[in-house]
Amino acid sequence: MSQTGSSESIKIVDDRAAGRLSAVEDGAVVGHIAYFVLAESPHALVAVHTIVEPGHEGRGIAGNLVKTFYGIAADEGVPVVPLCPYAASWAAKHPEQAPEAPTGVVAAAKAQLDSDSDLW
C-alpha cells in the first residue's frame, strides 16, 4: 500500500510482512511505525514503536503515519491497539479517527507482545 503523506514528497508504504509502515522521502525512510498483527481474531493491528529519523522531526510525519495506520485498520475492519506511547497519545487527541480497541483485544495484544520478544 502506498499513500501520499503530509507533503507531496512523502509516501507512506505498508510492508505487512516486515510489520513496518514507513514514511519514504526521496527514496529514504524518514520515519516508521513498527507493528504486528494480532494472531487471534479480530487480528488487530498493534503499534509498538513510532520513530521519526533525526532531522525530520516537527514535520507531522509521526502523526501522518499514525493517522494512516488507523485508516488501514478501518479499511480492513480491525481495531488498532496503540501500545506505542506516541500512537496512544495521538489516538487520545483524535478519538473520532482512532476508536478505542476492546479491552480483551488490548489484553491479547499485550500478551502476544510479552510472549514474543521478536515483536519489539
Biopython code that builds the backbone (N, CA, C, O; Angstrom):
import numpy as np
from Bio.PDB.StructureBuilder import StructureBuilder

atoms = [
    (1, "MET", "N", (0.845, -1.164, 0.000)),
    (1, "MET", "CA", (0.000, 0.000, 0.000)),
    (1, "MET", "C", (0.889, 1.225, 0.000)),
    (1, "MET", "O", (1.881, 1.275, 0.728)),
    (2, "SER", "N", (0.551, 2.199, -0.797)),
    (2, "SER", "CA", (1.310, 3.442, -0.869)),
    (2, "SER", "C", (0.332, 4.593, -0.892)),
    (2, "SER", "O", (-0.594, 4.608, -1.703)),
    (3, "GLN", "N", (0.530, 5.562, -0.007)),
    (3, "GLN", "CA", (-0.332, 6.725, 0.044)),
    (3, "GLN", "C", (0.539, 7.960, 0.116)),
    (3, "GLN", "O", (1.668, 7.914, 0.604)),
    (4, "THR", "N", (0.005, 9.063, -0.376)),
    (4, "THR", "CA", (0.744, 10.311, -0.282)),
    (4, "THR", "C", (0.724, 10.779, 1.157)),
    (4, "THR", "O", (-0.316, 10.722, 1.814)),
    (5, "GLY", "N", (1.852, 11.239, 1.651)),
    (5, "GLY", "CA", (1.960, 11.698, 3.020)),
    (5, "GLY", "C", (1.560, 13.149, 3.168)),
    (5, "GLY", "O", (0.881, 13.698, 2.299)),
    (6, "SER", "N", (1.979, 13.790, 4.277)),
    (6, "SER", "CA", (1.600, 15.162, 4.560)),
    (6, "SER", "C", (2.234, 16.131, 3.583)),
    (6, "SER", "O", (1.766, 17.260, 3.436)),
    (7, "SER", "N", (3.260, 15.716, 2.932)),
    (7, "SER", "CA", (3.934, 16.506, 1.914)),
    (7, "SER", "C", (3.911, 15.677, 0.642)),
    (7, "SER", "O", (3.940, 14.448, 0.695)),
    (8, "GLU", "N", (3.861, 16.342, -0.487)),
    (8, "GLU", "CA", (3.818, 15.608, -1.756)),
    (8, "GLU", "C", (5.034, 14.709, -1.935)),
    (8, "GLU", "O", (4.975, 13.731, -2.680)),
    (9, "SER", "N", (6.127, 15.028, -1.267)),
    (9, "SER", "CA", (7.345, 14.240, -1.454)),
    (9, "SER", "C", (7.422, 13.021, -0.539)),
    (9, "SER", "O", (8.353, 12.224, -0.657)),
    (10, "ILE", "N", (6.467, 12.864, 0.367)),
    (10, "ILE", "CA", (6.491, 11.734, 1.302)),
    (10, "ILE", "C", (5.425, 10.723, 0.916)),
    (10, "ILE", "O", (4.258, 11.066, 0.729)),
    (11, "LYS", "N", (5.844, 9.482, 0.803)),
    (11, "LYS", "CA", (4.932, 8.370, 0.529)),
    (11, "LYS", "C", (4.883, 7.488, 1.769)),
    (11, "LYS", "O", (5.895, 7.283, 2.439)),
    (12, "ILE", "N", (3.699, 6.969, 2.067)),
    (12, "ILE", "CA", (3.536, 6.032, 3.172)),
    (12, "ILE", "C", (3.418, 4.640, 2.559)),
    (12, "ILE", "O", (2.559, 4.395, 1.713)),
    (13, "VAL", "N", (4.287, 3.734, 2.993)),
    (13, "VAL", "CA", (4.359, 2.394, 2.418)),
    (13, "VAL", "C", (4.186, 1.353, 3.528)),
    (13, "VAL", "O", (4.912, 1.371, 4.522)),
    (14, "ASP", "N", (3.217, 0.444, 3.350)),
    (14, "ASP", "CA", (2.959, -0.608, 4.323)),
    (14, "ASP", "C", (3.632, -1.895, 3.868)),
    (14, "ASP", "O", (3.317, -2.426, 2.803)),
    (15, "ASP", "N", (4.557, -2.392, 4.678)),
    (15, "ASP", "CA", (5.187, -3.690, 4.433)),
    (15, "ASP", "C", (4.682, -4.636, 5.519)),
    (15, "ASP", "O", (5.313, -4.778, 6.567)),
    (16, "ARG", "N", (3.556, -5.274, 5.270)),
    (16, "ARG", "CA", (2.905, -6.120, 6.267)),
    (16, "ARG", "C", (3.801, -7.265, 6.702)),
    (16, "ARG", "O", (3.832, -7.606, 7.884)),
    (17, "ALA", "N", (4.527, -7.862, 5.774)),
    (17, "ALA", "CA", (5.396, -8.995, 6.110)),
    (17, "ALA", "C", (6.477, -8.590, 7.108)),
    (17, "ALA", "O", (6.849, -9.378, 7.978)),
    (18, "ALA", "N", (6.979, -7.372, 6.985)),
    (18, "ALA", "CA", (8.016, -6.878, 7.891)),
    (18, "ALA", "C", (7.426, -6.208, 9.127)),
    (18, "ALA", "O", (8.152, -5.929, 10.081)),
    (19, "GLY", "N", (6.116, -5.946, 9.126)),
    (19, "GLY", "CA", (5.497, -5.247, 10.247)),
    (19, "GLY", "C", (5.982, -3.818, 10.342)),
    (19, "GLY", "O", (6.340, -3.337, 11.417)),
    (20, "ARG", "N", (5.991, -3.142, 9.198)),
    (20, "ARG", "CA", (6.534, -1.786, 9.174)),
    (20, "ARG", "C", (5.722, -0.914, 8.224)),
    (20, "ARG", "O", (5.530, -1.253, 7.057)),
    (21, "LEU", "N", (5.251, 0.214, 8.746)),
    (21, "LEU", "CA", (4.604, 1.247, 7.949)),
    (21, "LEU", "C", (5.609, 2.383, 7.873)),
    (21, "LEU", "O", (5.929, 3.001, 8.889)),
    (22, "SER", "N", (6.108, 2.662, 6.678)),
    (22, "SER", "CA", (7.216, 3.611, 6.524)),
    (22, "SER", "C", (6.797, 4.877, 5.805)),
    (22, "SER", "O", (5.953, 4.855, 4.909)),
    (23, "ALA", "N", (7.403, 5.982, 6.215)),
    (23, "ALA", "CA", (7.307, 7.255, 5.502)),
    (23, "ALA", "C", (8.595, 7.374, 4.698)),
    (23, "ALA", "O", (9.689, 7.375, 5.262)),
    (24, "VAL", "N", (8.459, 7.475, 3.381)),
    (24, "VAL", "CA", (9.614, 7.479, 2.487)),
    (24, "VAL", "C", (9.649, 8.799, 1.723)),
    (24, "VAL", "O", (8.655, 9.221, 1.131)),
    (25, "GLU", "N", (10.812, 9.436, 1.750)),
    (25, "GLU", "CA", (11.014, 10.694, 1.032)),
    (25, "GLU", "C", (12.293, 10.583, 0.219)),
    (25, "GLU", "O", (13.355, 10.268, 0.757)),
    (26, "ASP", "N", (12.192, 10.840, -1.061)),
    (26, "ASP", "CA", (13.349, 10.760, -1.960)),
    (26, "ASP", "C", (14.086, 9.428, -1.824)),
    (26, "ASP", "O", (15.315, 9.387, -1.865)),
    (27, "GLY", "N", (13.337, 8.352, -1.664)),
    (27, "GLY", "CA", (13.924, 7.019, -1.591)),
    (27, "GLY", "C", (14.463, 6.619, -0.232)),
    (27, "GLY", "O", (14.928, 5.492, -0.063)),
    (28, "ALA", "N", (14.409, 7.522, 0.745)),
    (28, "ALA", "CA", (14.927, 7.221, 2.081)),
    (28, "ALA", "C", (13.782, 7.156, 3.094)),
    (28, "ALA", "O", (12.847, 7.955, 3.040)),
    (29, "VAL", "N", (13.868, 6.200, 4.011)),
    (29, "VAL", "CA", (12.878, 6.106, 5.081)),
    (29, "VAL", "C", (13.165, 7.217, 6.088)),
    (29, "VAL", "O", (14.261, 7.304, 6.642)),
    (30, "VAL", "N", (12.154, 8.070, 6.316)),
    (30, "VAL", "CA", (12.319, 9.184, 7.246)),
    (30, "VAL", "C", (11.533, 8.964, 8.536)),
    (30, "VAL", "O", (11.640, 9.751, 9.476)),
    (31, "GLY", "N", (10.750, 7.898, 8.575)),
    (31, "GLY", "CA", (10.009, 7.546, 9.774)),
    (31, "GLY", "C", (9.288, 6.235, 9.561)),
    (31, "GLY", "O", (9.086, 5.803, 8.426)),
    (32, "HIS", "N", (8.896, 5.594, 10.667)),
    (32, "HIS", "CA", (8.142, 4.350, 10.533)),
    (32, "HIS", "C", (7.403, 4.000, 11.815)),
    (32, "HIS", "O", (7.729, 4.476, 12.902)),
    (33, "ILE", "N", (6.409, 3.160, 11.647)),
    (33, "ILE", "CA", (5.739, 2.505, 12.767)),
    (33, "ILE", "C", (6.096, 1.030, 12.672)),
    (33, "ILE", "O", (5.893, 0.398, 11.635)),
    (34, "ALA", "N", (6.630, 0.485, 13.761)),
    (34, "ALA", "CA", (6.837, -0.959, 13.861)),
    (34, "ALA", "C", (5.552, -1.523, 14.466)),
    (34, "ALA", "O", (5.052, -1.010, 15.467)),
    (35, "TYR", "N", (5.023, -2.581, 13.852)),
    (35, "TYR", "CA", (3.763, -3.137, 14.323)),
    (35, "TYR", "C", (3.693, -4.636, 14.061)),
    (35, "TYR", "O", (4.531, -5.204, 13.360)),
    (36, "PHE", "N", (2.677, -5.255, 14.639)),
    (36, "PHE", "CA", (2.384, -6.649, 14.322)),
    (36, "PHE", "C", (0.877, -6.816, 14.231)),
    (36, "PHE", "O", (0.106, -5.968, 14.681)),
    (37, "VAL", "N", (0.480, -7.926, 13.641)),
    (37, "VAL", "CA", (-0.934, -8.266, 13.524)),
    (37, "VAL", "C", (-1.252, -9.271, 14.622)),
    (37, "VAL", "O", (-0.579, -10.294, 14.750)),
    (38, "LEU", "N", (-2.269, -8.980, 15.407)),
    (38, "LEU", "CA", (-2.672, -9.878, 16.483)),
    (38, "LEU", "C", (-3.001, -11.251, 15.906)),
    (38, "LEU", "O", (-3.751, -11.363, 14.936)),
    (39, "ALA", "N", (-2.439, -12.285, 16.507)),
    (39, "ALA", "CA", (-2.581, -13.644, 15.980)),
    (39, "ALA", "C", (-4.018, -14.155, 16.045)),
    (39, "ALA", "O", (-4.449, -14.921, 15.183)),
    (40, "GLU", "N", (-4.757, -13.730, 17.066)),
    (40, "GLU", "CA", (-6.128, -14.223, 17.202)),
    (40, "GLU", "C", (-7.124, -13.185, 16.690)),
    (40, "GLU", "O", (-6.820, -11.994, 16.617)),
    (41, "SER", "N", (-8.302, -13.653, 16.343)),
    (41, "SER", "CA", (-9.350, -12.763, 15.848)),
    (41, "SER", "C", (-9.676, -11.740, 16.925)),
    (41, "SER", "O", (-9.791, -12.113, 18.093)),
    (42, "PRO", "N", (-9.828, -10.476, 16.584)),
    (42, "PRO", "CA", (-10.095, -9.874, 15.290)),
    (42, "PRO", "C", (-8.851, -9.423, 14.524)),
    (42, "PRO", "O", (-8.960, -8.558, 13.655)),
    (43, "HIS", "N", (-7.696, -9.968, 14.812)),
    (43, "HIS", "CA", (-6.469, -9.663, 14.067)),
    (43, "HIS", "C", (-6.176, -8.162, 14.041)),
    (43, "HIS", "O", (-5.910, -7.592, 12.983)),
    (44, "ALA", "N", (-6.226, -7.546, 15.186)),
    (44, "ALA", "CA", (-5.945, -6.117, 15.321)),
    (44, "ALA", "C", (-4.546, -5.782, 14.823)),
    (44, "ALA", "O", (-3.660, -6.637, 14.799)),
    (45, "LEU", "N", (-4.359, -4.529, 14.426)),
    (45, "LEU", "CA", (-3.027, -4.015, 14.120)),
    (45, "LEU", "C", (-2.493, -3.393, 15.405)),
    (45, "LEU", "O", (-3.151, -2.547, 16.009)),
    (46, "VAL", "N", (-1.306, -3.811, 15.819)),
    (46, "VAL", "CA", (-0.748, -3.400, 17.109)),
    (46, "VAL", "C", (0.508, -2.562, 16.878)),
    (46, "VAL", "O", (1.535, -3.080, 16.439)),
    (47, "ALA", "N", (0.419, -1.270, 17.174)),
    (47, "ALA", "CA", (1.552, -0.355, 17.015)),
    (47, "ALA", "C", (2.480, -0.496, 18.217)),
    (47, "ALA", "O", (2.050, -0.352, 19.361)),
    (48, "VAL", "N", (3.755, -0.779, 17.951)),
    (48, "VAL", "CA", (4.731, -0.989, 19.019)),
    (48, "VAL", "C", (5.669, 0.212, 19.163)),
    (48, "VAL", "O", (5.962, 0.635, 20.281)),
    (49, "HIS", "N", (6.135, 0.755, 18.061)),
    (49, "HIS", "CA", (7.047, 1.910, 18.084)),
    (49, "HIS", "C", (6.705, 2.849, 16.933)),
    (49, "HIS", "O", (6.340, 2.403, 15.845)),
    (50, "THR", "N", (6.825, 4.149, 17.180)),
    (50, "THR", "CA", (6.755, 5.149, 16.112)),
    (50, "THR", "C", (8.051, 5.929, 16.180)),
    (50, "THR", "O", (8.396, 6.490, 17.220)),
    (51, "ILE", "N", (8.768, 5.963, 15.066)),
    (51, "ILE", "CA", (10.086, 6.605, 15.033)),
    (51, "ILE", "C", (10.157, 7.550, 13.844)),
    (51, "ILE", "O", (9.762, 7.196, 12.734)),
    (52, "VAL", "N", (10.665, 8.757, 14.083)),
    (52, "VAL", "CA", (10.989, 9.698, 13.009)),
    (52, "VAL", "C", (12.493, 9.920, 13.075)),
    (52, "VAL", "O", (13.047, 10.196, 14.139)),
    (53, "GLU", "N", (13.137, 9.797, 11.941)),
    (53, "GLU", "CA", (14.596, 9.916, 11.883)),
    (53, "GLU", "C", (15.050, 11.337, 12.225)),
    (53, "GLU", "O", (14.350, 12.303, 11.922)),
    (54, "PRO", "N", (16.227, 11.467, 12.860)),
    (54, "PRO", "CA", (16.765, 12.786, 13.195)),
    (54, "PRO", "C", (16.811, 13.687, 11.957)),
    (54, "PRO", "O", (17.160, 13.259, 10.857)),
    (55, "GLY", "N", (16.450, 14.937, 12.182)),
    (55, "GLY", "CA", (16.435, 15.910, 11.094)),
    (55, "GLY", "C", (15.098, 15.990, 10.380)),
    (55, "GLY", "O", (14.891, 16.862, 9.536)),
    (56, "HIS", "N", (14.188, 15.083, 10.716)),
    (56, "HIS", "CA", (12.876, 15.082, 10.065)),
    (56, "HIS", "C", (11.746, 15.332, 11.064)),
    (56, "HIS", "O", (10.573, 15.294, 10.693)),
    (57, "GLU", "N", (12.088, 15.586, 12.318)),
    (57, "GLU", "CA", (11.092, 15.835, 13.344)),
    (57, "GLU", "C", (10.369, 17.154, 13.072)),
    (57, "GLU", "O", (10.881, 18.028, 12.372)),
    (58, "GLY", "N", (9.170, 17.278, 13.641)),
    (58, "GLY", "CA", (8.439, 18.532, 13.560)),
    (58, "GLY", "C", (7.748, 18.795, 12.229)),
    (58, "GLY", "O", (7.288, 19.908, 11.980)),
    (59, "ARG", "N", (7.673, 17.788, 11.381)),
    (59, "ARG", "CA", (7.051, 17.957, 10.065)),
    (59, "ARG", "C", (5.714, 17.228, 9.963)),
    (59, "ARG", "O", (5.109, 17.187, 8.891)),
    (60, "GLY", "N", (5.257, 16.659, 11.062)),
    (60, "GLY", "CA", (3.990, 15.944, 11.052)),
    (60, "GLY", "C", (4.084, 14.520, 10.533)),
    (60, "GLY", "O", (3.063, 13.890, 10.259)),
    (61, "ILE", "N", (5.290, 14.014, 10.397)),
    (61, "ILE", "CA", (5.481, 12.669, 9.841)),
    (61, "ILE", "C", (4.901, 11.605, 10.771)),
    (61, "ILE", "O", (4.191, 10.709, 10.312)),
    (62, "ALA", "N", (5.191, 11.689, 12.062)),
    (62, "ALA", "CA", (4.684, 10.683, 13.004)),
    (62, "ALA", "C", (3.161, 10.692, 13.032)),
    (62, "ALA", "O", (2.532, 9.634, 12.994)),
    (63, "GLY", "N", (2.569, 11.874, 13.099)),
    (63, "GLY", "CA", (1.112, 11.973, 13.100)),
    (63, "GLY", "C", (0.503, 11.414, 11.830)),
    (63, "GLY", "O", (-0.524, 10.736, 11.874)),
    (64, "ASN", "N", (1.127, 11.691, 10.708)),
    (64, "ASN", "CA", (0.627, 11.172, 9.435)),
    (64, "ASN", "C", (0.731, 9.647, 9.393)),
    (64, "ASN", "O", (-0.164, 8.975, 8.881)),
    (65, "LEU", "N", (1.816, 9.109, 9.927)),
    (65, "LEU", "CA", (1.959, 7.649, 9.988)),
    (65, "LEU", "C", (0.839, 7.026, 10.825)),
    (65, "LEU", "O", (0.212, 6.054, 10.403)),
    (66, "VAL", "N", (0.590, 7.585, 12.004)),
    (66, "VAL", "CA", (-0.435, 7.017, 12.885)),
    (66, "VAL", "C", (-1.822, 7.169, 12.259)),
    (66, "VAL", "O", (-2.627, 6.239, 12.308)),
    (67, "LYS", "N", (-2.102, 8.323, 11.679)),
    (67, "LYS", "CA", (-3.397, 8.528, 11.012)),
    (67, "LYS", "C", (-3.580, 7.503, 9.891)),
    (67, "LYS", "O", (-4.655, 6.917, 9.758)),
    (68, "THR", "N", (-2.557, 7.287, 9.101)),
    (68, "THR", "CA", (-2.622, 6.305, 8.018)),
    (68, "THR", "C", (-2.801, 4.896, 8.574)),
    (68, "THR", "O", (-3.560, 4.099, 8.022)),
    (69, "PHE", "N", (-2.104, 4.589, 9.669)),
    (69, "PHE", "CA", (-2.215, 3.278, 10.316)),
    (69, "PHE", "C", (-3.664, 3.007, 10.722)),
    (69, "PHE", "O", (-4.194, 1.926, 10.465)),
    (70, "TYR", "N", (-4.299, 3.993, 11.358)),
    (70, "TYR", "CA", (-5.707, 3.843, 11.731)),
    (70, "TYR", "C", (-6.593, 3.711, 10.497)),
    (70, "TYR", "O", (-7.570, 2.962, 10.519)),
    (71, "GLY", "N", (-6.271, 4.418, 9.432)),
    (71, "GLY", "CA", (-7.036, 4.309, 8.195)),
    (71, "GLY", "C", (-6.948, 2.926, 7.581)),
    (71, "GLY", "O", (-7.944, 2.393, 7.093)),
    (72, "ILE", "N", (-5.760, 2.347, 7.604)),
    (72, "ILE", "CA", (-5.574, 0.987, 7.087)),
    (72, "ILE", "C", (-6.422, 0.011, 7.902)),
    (72, "ILE", "O", (-7.110, -0.843, 7.342)),
    (73, "ALA", "N", (-6.367, 0.144, 9.232)),
    (73, "ALA", "CA", (-7.150, -0.743, 10.098)),
    (73, "ALA", "C", (-8.645, -0.583, 9.821)),
    (73, "ALA", "O", (-9.374, -1.573, 9.757)),
    (74, "ALA", "N", (-9.099, 0.648, 9.659)),
    (74, "ALA", "CA", (-10.517, 0.889, 9.367)),
    (74, "ALA", "C", (-10.912, 0.239, 8.047)),
    (74, "ALA", "O", (-11.974, -0.375, 7.945)),
    (75, "ASP", "N", (-10.058, 0.376, 7.039)),
    (75, "ASP", "CA", (-10.335, -0.242, 5.736)),
    (75, "ASP", "C", (-10.434, -1.762, 5.847)),
    (75, "ASP", "O", (-11.196, -2.397, 5.118)),
    (76, "GLU", "N", (-9.655, -2.343, 6.768)),
    (76, "GLU", "CA", (-9.646, -3.796, 6.955)),
    (76, "GLU", "C", (-10.689, -4.264, 7.969)),
    (76, "GLU", "O", (-10.905, -5.465, 8.134)),
    (77, "GLY", "N", (-11.333, -3.312, 8.646)),
    (77, "GLY", "CA", (-12.349, -3.659, 9.629)),
    (77, "GLY", "C", (-11.803, -4.262, 10.904)),
    (77, "GLY", "O", (-12.469, -5.072, 11.548)),
    (78, "VAL", "N", (-10.579, -3.866, 11.276)),
    (78, "VAL", "CA", (-9.965, -4.376, 12.504)),
    (78, "VAL", "C", (-9.577, -3.205, 13.405)),
    (78, "VAL", "O", (-9.350, -2.097, 12.920)),
    (79, "PRO", "N", (-9.500, -3.446, 14.715)),
    (79, "PRO", "CA", (-9.090, -2.373, 15.616)),
    (79, "PRO", "C", (-7.577, -2.164, 15.619)),
    (79, "PRO", "O", (-6.809, -3.010, 15.160)),
    (80, "VAL", "N", (-7.180, -1.015, 16.148)),
    (80, "VAL", "CA", (-5.769, -0.711, 16.399)),
    (80, "VAL", "C", (-5.551, -0.759, 17.901)),
    (80, "VAL", "O", (-6.361, -0.246, 18.674)),
    (81, "VAL", "N", (-4.453, -1.378, 18.308)),
    (81, "VAL", "CA", (-4.025, -1.347, 19.705)),
    (81, "VAL", "C", (-2.744, -0.518, 19.733)),
    (81, "VAL", "O", (-1.696, -0.988, 19.291)),
    (82, "PRO", "N", (-2.818, 0.710, 20.249)),
    (82, "PRO", "CA", (-1.648, 1.592, 20.251)),
    (82, "PRO", "C", (-0.774, 1.385, 21.490)),
    (82, "PRO", "O", (-0.882, 2.142, 22.455)),
    (83, "LEU", "N", (0.088, 0.367, 21.471)),
    (83, "LEU", "CA", (0.990, 0.139, 22.601)),
    (83, "LEU", "C", (2.148, 1.124, 22.592)),
    (83, "LEU", "O", (2.795, 1.329, 23.619)),
    (84, "CYS", "N", (2.412, 1.724, 21.465)),
    (84, "CYS", "CA", (3.427, 2.770, 21.344)),
    (84, "CYS", "C", (2.898, 4.036, 22.022)),
    (84, "CYS", "O", (1.770, 4.445, 21.746)),
    (85, "PRO", "N", (3.686, 4.667, 22.903)),
    (85, "PRO", "CA", (3.215, 5.872, 23.586)),
    (85, "PRO", "C", (2.797, 6.998, 22.635)),
    (85, "PRO", "O", (1.810, 7.688, 22.895)),
    (86, "TYR", "N", (3.529, 7.190, 21.546)),
    (86, "TYR", "CA", (3.148, 8.258, 20.618)),
    (86, "TYR", "C", (1.800, 7.944, 19.972)),
    (86, "TYR", "O", (0.933, 8.814, 19.897)),
    (87, "ALA", "N", (1.619, 6.716, 19.508)),
    (87, "ALA", "CA", (0.354, 6.336, 18.873)),
    (87, "ALA", "C", (-0.803, 6.453, 19.862)),
    (87, "ALA", "O", (-1.893, 6.887, 19.488)),
    (88, "ALA", "N", (-0.579, 6.071, 21.114)),
    (88, "ALA", "CA", (-1.621, 6.182, 22.137)),
    (88, "ALA", "C", (-1.976, 7.642, 22.388)),
    (88, "ALA", "O", (-3.152, 7.976, 22.533)),
    (89, "SER", "N", (-0.976, 8.511, 22.439)),
    (89, "SER", "CA", (-1.210, 9.940, 22.640)),
    (89, "SER", "C", (-1.981, 10.533, 21.464)),
    (89, "SER", "O", (-2.916, 11.310, 21.656)),
    (90, "TRP", "N", (-1.585, 10.163, 20.245)),
    (90, "TRP", "CA", (-2.270, 10.659, 19.053)),
    (90, "TRP", "C", (-3.728, 10.204, 19.074)),
    (90, "TRP", "O", (-4.629, 10.990, 18.781)),
    (91, "ALA", "N", (-3.961, 8.944, 19.419)),
    (91, "ALA", "CA", (-5.321, 8.402, 19.456)),
    (91, "ALA", "C", (-6.185, 9.149, 20.466)),
    (91, "ALA", "O", (-7.354, 9.427, 20.198)),
    (92, "ALA", "N", (-5.619, 9.472, 21.621)),
    (92, "ALA", "CA", (-6.370, 10.198, 22.643)),
    (92, "ALA", "C", (-6.770, 11.593, 22.161)),
    (92, "ALA", "O", (-7.811, 12.114, 22.560)),
    (93, "LYS", "N", (-5.955, 12.187, 21.314)),
    (93, "LYS", "CA", (-6.238, 13.530, 20.778)),
    (93, "LYS", "C", (-7.164, 13.502, 19.566)),
    (93, "LYS", "O", (-7.703, 14.540, 19.181)),
    (94, "HIS", "N", (-7.355, 12.333, 18.962)),
    (94, "HIS", "CA", (-8.161, 12.201, 17.742)),
    (94, "HIS", "C", (-9.158, 11.043, 17.869)),
    (94, "HIS", "O", (-9.142, 10.125, 17.049)),
    (95, "PRO", "N", (-10.026, 11.077, 18.891)),
    (95, "PRO", "CA", (-10.924, 9.935, 19.113)),
    (95, "PRO", "C", (-11.871, 9.661, 17.945)),
    (95, "PRO", "O", (-12.322, 8.530, 17.766)),
    (96, "GLU", "N", (-12.170, 10.682, 17.157)),
    (96, "GLU", "CA", (-13.068, 10.476, 16.018)),
    (96, "GLU", "C", (-12.401, 9.665, 14.903)),
    (96, "GLU", "O", (-13.086, 9.050, 14.086)),
    (97, "GLN", "N", (-11.079, 9.666, 14.871)),
    (97, "GLN", "CA", (-10.328, 8.907, 13.868)),
    (97, "GLN", "C", (-9.706, 7.642, 14.440)),
    (97, "GLN", "O", (-9.230, 6.780, 13.701)),
    (98, "ALA", "N", (-9.716, 7.541, 15.768)),
    (98, "ALA", "CA", (-8.999, 6.452, 16.435)),
    (98, "ALA", "C", (-9.882, 5.802, 17.496)),
    (98, "ALA", "O", (-9.704, 6.049, 18.689)),
    (99, "PRO", "N", (-10.829, 4.978, 17.070)),
    (99, "PRO", "CA", (-11.692, 4.325, 18.056)),
    (99, "PRO", "C", (-10.889, 3.422, 18.995)),
    (99, "PRO", "O", (-9.914, 2.785, 18.599)),
    (100, "GLU", "N", (-11.330, 3.393, 20.230)),
    (100, "GLU", "CA", (-10.640, 2.588, 21.242)),
    (100, "GLU", "C", (-10.868, 1.100, 20.990)),
    (100, "GLU", "O", (-11.985, 0.672, 20.698)),
    (101, "ALA", "N", (-9.808, 0.327, 21.104)),
    (101, "ALA", "CA", (-9.905, -1.126, 20.923)),
    (101, "ALA", "C", (-10.575, -1.744, 22.145)),
    (101, "ALA", "O", (-10.399, -1.254, 23.260)),
    (102, "PRO", "N", (-11.339, -2.813, 21.947)),
    (102, "PRO", "CA", (-11.949, -3.506, 23.083)),
    (102, "PRO", "C", (-10.885, -3.997, 24.074)),
    (102, "PRO", "O", (-9.779, -4.368, 23.681)),
    (103, "THR", "N", (-11.236, -3.993, 25.347)),
    (103, "THR", "CA", (-10.313, -4.371, 26.414)),
    (103, "THR", "C", (-9.691, -5.747, 26.189)),
    (103, "THR", "O", (-8.494, -5.927, 26.411)),
    (104, "GLY", "N", (-10.483, -6.706, 25.756)),
    (104, "GLY", "CA", (-9.962, -8.053, 25.521)),
    (104, "GLY", "C", (-8.933, -8.098, 24.407)),
    (104, "GLY", "O", (-7.982, -8.876, 24.464)),
    (105, "VAL", "N", (-9.123, -7.262, 23.392)),
    (105, "VAL", "CA", (-8.173, -7.197, 22.278)),
    (105, "VAL", "C", (-6.857, -6.588, 22.757)),
    (105, "VAL", "O", (-5.779, -7.050, 22.382)),
    (106, "VAL", "N", (-6.950, -5.549, 23.588)),
    (106, "VAL", "CA", (-5.741, -4.920, 24.140)),
    (106, "VAL", "C", (-4.974, -5.932, 24.986)),
    (106, "VAL", "O", (-3.753, -6.038, 24.873)),
    (107, "ALA", "N", (-5.683, -6.674, 25.829)),
    (107, "ALA", "CA", (-5.030, -7.687, 26.674)),
    (107, "ALA", "C", (-4.358, -8.761, 25.819)),
    (107, "ALA", "O", (-3.244, -9.186, 26.123)),
    (108, "ALA", "N", (-5.023, -9.200, 24.758)),
    (108, "ALA", "CA", (-4.441, -10.220, 23.874)),
    (108, "ALA", "C", (-3.197, -9.685, 23.168)),
    (108, "ALA", "O", (-2.222, -10.416, 22.992)),
    (109, "ALA", "N", (-3.226, -8.420, 22.766)),
    (109, "ALA", "CA", (-2.067, -7.812, 22.099)),
    (109, "ALA", "C", (-0.880, -7.730, 23.057)),
    (109, "ALA", "O", (0.250, -8.041, 22.680)),
    (110, "LYS", "N", (-1.140, -7.311, 24.293)),
    (110, "LYS", "CA", (-0.064, -7.233, 25.286)),
    (110, "LYS", "C", (0.512, -8.615, 25.571)),
    (110, "LYS", "O", (1.726, -8.769, 25.705)),
    (111, "ALA", "N", (-0.354, -9.616, 25.663)),
    (111, "ALA", "CA", (0.114, -10.984, 25.926)),
    (111, "ALA", "C", (0.967, -11.491, 24.769)),
    (111, "ALA", "O", (1.998, -12.125, 24.994)),
    (112, "GLN", "N", (0.546, -11.220, 23.528)),
    (112, "GLN", "CA", (1.336, -11.662, 22.376)),
    (112, "GLN", "C", (2.688, -10.960, 22.354)),
    (112, "GLN", "O", (3.706, -11.587, 22.061)),
    (113, "LEU", "N", (2.708, -9.683, 22.657)),
    (113, "LEU", "CA", (3.968, -8.938, 22.686)),
    (113, "LEU", "C", (4.892, -9.480, 23.774)),
    (113, "LEU", "O", (6.092, -9.648, 23.552)),
    (114, "ASP", "N", (4.327, -9.752, 24.951)),
    (114, "ASP", "CA", (5.128, -10.284, 26.059)),
    (114, "ASP", "C", (5.705, -11.663, 25.751)),
    (114, "ASP", "O", (6.783, -12.011, 26.233)),
    (115, "SER", "N", (4.986, -12.449, 24.946)),
    (115, "SER", "CA", (5.428, -13.818, 24.674)),
    (115, "SER", "C", (6.391, -13.931, 23.495)),
    (115, "SER", "O", (6.961, -14.999, 23.269)),
    (116, "ASP", "N", (6.581, -12.850, 22.743)),
    (116, "ASP", "CA", (7.437, -12.909, 21.550)),
    (116, "ASP", "C", (8.324, -11.670, 21.479)),
    (116, "ASP", "O", (7.900, -10.622, 20.991)),
    (117, "SER", "N", (9.552, -11.794, 21.965)),
    (117, "SER", "CA", (10.462, -10.646, 22.003)),
    (117, "SER", "C", (10.846, -10.151, 20.610)),
    (117, "SER", "O", (11.322, -9.024, 20.472)),
    (118, "ASP", "N", (10.650, -10.965, 19.581)),
    (118, "ASP", "CA", (10.948, -10.526, 18.213)),
    (118, "ASP", "C", (10.005, -9.427, 17.745)),
    (118, "ASP", "O", (10.313, -8.721, 16.785)),
    (119, "LEU", "N", (8.867, -9.270, 18.403)),
    (119, "LEU", "CA", (7.910, -8.238, 18.019)),
    (119, "LEU", "C", (8.372, -6.852, 18.435)),
    (119, "LEU", "O", (7.864, -5.852, 17.928)),
    (120, "TRP", "N", (9.326, -6.783, 19.349)),
    (120, "TRP", "CA", (9.864, -5.497, 19.783)),
    (120, "TRP", "C", (10.767, -4.991, 18.719)),
    (120, "TRP", "O", (11.343, -3.913, 18.860)),
]
sb = StructureBuilder()
sb.init_structure("model")
sb.init_model(0)
sb.init_chain("A")
sb.init_seg("    ")
for serial, (resi, resn, name, xyz) in enumerate(atoms, 1):
    if name == "N":
        sb.init_residue(resn, " ", resi, " ")
    sb.init_atom(name, np.array(xyz, "f"), 0.0, 1.0, " ", f" {name:<3s}", serial, name[0])
structure = sb.get_structure()
